Amino acid sequence: MRVVVALGGNALLQRGQPLTAENQRINARTACRALAPLALEHELVVSHGNGPQVGLLALEAAAYTEVEPYPLDVLGAQTEGMIGYILQQELGNELPFDKRLASLLTLVEVDADDPAFENPTKPVGPMYTRDDADAATGKGWTFKPDGDGYRRVVPSPVPQRIFGLEPLEWLLDRGCVVVCAGGGGIPVMYVDEAVPAGRRLVGVEAVIDKDLASALLAIDLHADALVIATDVDAVYADWGTPEQRAIRRAAPAELEATAFAEGSMGPKVCAACMFAERTGGAAAIGSITEIEALLRGEAGTTIALAEVQAT
């Protein structure tokens, strides 16, 4: 099969861990051990989150006041290179020597009129206390509650088009495992300008949701399955209440009628439903440690068009 796996931020950094290079490498190693069997049996494309990493780079950029801070599209490109390098190296250590691997920078087009620019929801960077968040608003940043603390949030426009599908297809046809669309891809848009083409491609101050970008990628690549690997074992109904229960199988219509957290599980469910509705294939959401079982429908939450009941 052709499989797209979207690794959540926990694949590189668990909640509460310091953002050190060593911690990220250790977590990436664990993720790649789980991915390696899929790479041997299927055509594999790996995407990944970048919220903690792009937030750290933004803090570093803001601390150096000699120049203007680098914009989020540039920071996103930096994280794609850094995380792609780590995943490619750790996957290579788990796979046969002759297995081909590649990491690609991926540009993703967004709409300038997307309402997300008026309502930032994408968490980036570390957790803040209320006092620290209030102090950091002087940088022009927006904060929203996240668990017991606060995190910076940035616009997360819906991905419209993924650039570079042809070379990606070329690599997959030759047995290459590809890491791409990291952090949702590098957000870009066209603006009218007096250049020969009549328009210019420019970067955008945003971070695209990696799950929605991964679903679009899987659709465009005609993938057989989409796996969204995160730090919970399934999608839960009534999360955080005494009545919470895991949803093991569901049709998109069942989940679309349920509200999920917009900054965490909501985009994952939306992405899985989009893939199932537009391809007729199955999407799965669950733990990275159960990734083979997720693909078989034996763990996590499976979302497919077949009429099934949530249990």
Buried (B, 14 or more C-beta within 10 A) or exposed (E): EBBBBBBBBBBBBBEEBEBEEEBBEBBBBBBBBBBBBBBEEBBBBBBBBBBBBBBBBBBEBBEEEEEEBBBBBBBBBBBBEBBBEBBBBBBBEBBEEEBEBBBBBBBBBBBEEBEBBEEBBBBBBBBBEEEEBEEBEEEEBBBBEBEEBBBBBBBBBBBEBBBBBEEBBEBBEEEBBBBBBBBBBBBBBEEEEEEEEEEEBBBBEBBBBBBBBBBBBBBBBEBBBBBBBBBBBBBBBEBEEEEEEBBBBBBBEBBEEBEBBBBBBBBBBBBBBBBBBEBEBBBBBBBBBBBBBBBEBEBBBBBBBEEBEBE
